[in-house]
């Protein structure tokens, strides 16, 4: 059984892998990060993540490649291969087809037919204005207005608990993660009356199998805090985000995330950047006995 200290060490390794998919990653180097022997590290990693470290790295690289092929049509397949840590385009092509059962080119063609470029660009219902020099998009929809703005989110140190497995629309799961996180943070003086919360996502649910999805429930902590065996520590990349503030009930999150990608991002003139996807929680209230969450959906973007 993997104890809390082992889990925390594996979390640090997973964070390192995620941030360095385009670099050479060896079991020897990763085991040093975890402070284990290579044999012990390999065994503990598989027990915690459900797959060997080699298969984990390979899968993350292929899933990142699949997302880049879909989201950034201007990149060549060879560019994508090298950006995702493959030593040659031939090795990438073989691995991609083995994993997804179609070639990289076929995958891109299929995605472009599903979400053709420019699909929403002439939508007359979308109105764009400027607030404090930054663009704001207003989309009048049947169930209410969607307002998307650009924001520079600062780099921020957070304490987190990671969950691996299906998480979408699971209120009890997130309540449990934050209850544990608050229990750790309260005696240290890290909580405020209305603590800011981030759900941090690294995987695309349209690509990654549900049992392999990763989410981090996180709260800001002082930059001076050192490692803890109880929680993981992570620094948000920060940078430019497209942000839509919404009042959502359980069961509404998935469709709003899809709308942000399929409607706003497709029409915005920006493209997806390789940083963390975020849900930033501002609070909640009860409406007719149902919880309503005040939340920002945050997509990392950059100019095309």
N, C-alpha and C positions, 0 to 999 in steps of 0.2 A: 504493500500500500504506500502511495506517495504522500508524505506528510507535508505540512504547510511550508516548511523551510525548503524542501525539494521543489514544491510547486512554484515558490517565488523565484528560485534559481532558473527553472525552466521558462518561466515568464520572461525573465531577462534575456534568455537566449532567443525566444520567439520575437521579442521586440528588436533584437539585433538583426535577426534574419530578415524581418519585414523591412527594416530600414536599409538593408544592404543586398537586396536581391540581384542587383546588377554587378556585384563583386564576387570574388572567389570566396566560397564558404566551405570550410573543411571541418570534419568531426573533431580533429585535433584542436583547432582554434576555438570552436564552440564549446568544447568540454572545458577549456581553460576559463571561459566566461562563467560557466556554471560551477567551477571549482570542483570538478569530478574527474576521475580517470576516464579515458575514452570508453572503456567497456561499461563502466557504471553509468556514464552519461547516456550512452545509447540505450541502455535498458530503461533508465528512468524516463527519458524523453518519450520512448514508445509507450510506456505505461501511462503517461500523462496525456499525450497528444493522440494516441490511438494509431500511430503510424511511425515508421522509422524516420529519422531526421533527414535521410536522403530523399525519401518519398515526399516528405513534407515540403522541403525546399523545391523540389521539382514541380510539385503541384502548384505551389504559390507562384512560381515563375510562369507556368503555363496559364494559370488563371489571370495573372496580370497581363500577359500577352493577349489573351482573348479580349479583355476589356479595352486594351489599347487599340487593337484591330477594329473594334466596334466604334470606339469613341473618337479616334483620331485618324480619319481616312488619309490625311496627308503624309503619314509615316509609311515608309516601305516595310515590307515583311522583314527584310534584313535589319533595318533600323530597330524594329520591335524586338527581334531576336537578341541583338546585342544589349538593348536597354533592359532586357529581362535576364541577363546573365548567361546566355548561351554562347558557347565558344565559336560556333559557326552556324550559318543559316541552314546547312544540311542537317546538323544535329537537331536544330529547333524544329525543322519541318517534320522530321521523323517522330520526334516526341509529341508534337502537337497533334498529328494525325492519329497516333496511338492512343492519346488521351481523349480527344474529342470526336474521333471517328470521321472527321472531315479535314481537309487541308486548311491551312491558314487563309489561303485565298478564298476558298469556298465559305469559310466562316465569315469573312469580311463581306462577301457578296450577300450572304443571307441576312446579315445585320443591316446592310445598307438598304435592302428591299423592305425590311421590317420598319426601319425608321429612316426614310430617305432624307438626304440633306436638303434643308430649305423647306421642309414640309410645312412649318408653321410661320415662315418668315413674312408672308403677306397676310397674316391674320389681322383683319381690320379691327377686331375687338381689342387688341392689345394697344395700350397707350403708354408712351414713354415720356417721362419728364425728369427733371433734375432736382435733387435736394442736396444742398451744400456741395454742389459741384459733382455729385455722383449720380449715375442714372438709376431710375426706379421704373420698374415695369408693373403695370396694372392690367390684370386679366379679369374682366367681368365674366363669371361663370354662373351657372344656374343655381348653385348652392352658396354663392357669395363671391366676393372679390378675392383674388390672389394678388398680393403685393410682394414683389421680389426686389431687393436692393443689394448693392455690393458693400462689403465691409472688410476691412483689414483686421483680422483677428490676431491678437498678439501671441507670440510663443508663450506657452504657459506650462508650468510644472503641475502634474496631477498625481494623486494617489489613485490606484484602480484595483478592481477585482475583475478578472477575466472569466468569461463563460464560453465554453465550446459546445455547440449544438444548436438545435432550432431555438430561436428566441423571438421571432416576429409576433407582435401583438400579445406577448405573454406578460401580463401585469404582475402576476405573482412572482415570476422570476426576477424582474427588475426590483420589485419591492424588497425581496430577500437580499439581493446584492447590495442595495443601498442601506438596508438596515444593518448589515454586517460592516459596511464601510463607515457609517456614522458611529457605530459602536466603537470602532477603532479611533476615529478622529475626535470624538467629543472630549475625552479627558486630556487630549493634547492641545485643546483650544483652537482647533482648525475649523470648527463649525460656526456659522453665523445664524441669525434667526431664520433667514431664508437662504439656505446654502445653494450655491450654484452647482448644477450637475451637468455632466456630459456623458452621453452614450457615444462611444467611439467605435467606428466600424472600419474594418480593413478588407472585408470580402464582399463580393457582389452576389446577392442571393439568387440572381438569374444565372450565375455561372457555378458558384461553389455549392456542393451538396449540402443539404440542411444539417447533417450530422457533423460537418466540418466548419460551419460558420463560427466566427469569433466576434464577440462583442466585449467591450470594456466599460464597466460602470465606473465613473471617475468624478473626483471633486478636486478643486484647486488646493494646493498646499504651498507653504513657503519654499522658495528656491533653495534655502539652506538645509532642508531636511535631508537626512542620510538614508541609506537603505534600511528596509524593515522586512522582517521575516513574515509579517502579517499581511502586507499589501505590496503590490508592485508600484514602482515609480516610473513615470513616463513624461516626456516633454512634447506637448503638442507642437507641430511644425509651425502653426500660425500661417499667415498669408491671406491672400484674397479669396473671399468666399461669396457665392450667391446665396442669399438668406431669405427664407420665407417664414414669417411669424404666423402661427396658426393656433387655434383653439381646437384641440382634438380629443375625441373619446377613444377608448380601446376599440380596435378594429378598423380605425381610419388611417393609421400611419402608413401602411404599405401603399395604398393608392396615392397618398400625397407625395411620397418619395417618387413613385412612377411619374406623377404629373411633373415634378420638378425636372426630371431628366427628359421626358418625352415631349413636353411642351415648352417650358421655359428655356432649358439649356439648348434645345434644338433651334430656338429662335433668337438667342441672345447675342450671337456673334462671338461668344467665348467657348472654350473647350475645357473638358475635364482635366484637372491637374492631378499629379500623383502624390496626394496628401490625404490626411484622414477625413473620412466622412463623419459628420457630427450631428447629433441632436443636442441642442442646448436648452435645458429646462429652466423656465423662469418661475414656475409655480403651478398650482392647481386649485381647483374649487369644485364643489358639488353643485350640480344642476339637476334638479328633479331626481335626486338620489344617485346620479351617475357622476363619476370623476371626469372632469374636463381639464386637460393638460395644456398649459400655456407653453408652447415649445417653438424653437427656431429649427427648421431643417436647413442644414448648412452644407453646401456642395463646394469643394475646392475647385477654383477655375483659374484660367489664364487666357490672355488674348491669343487668338489663332495666328 
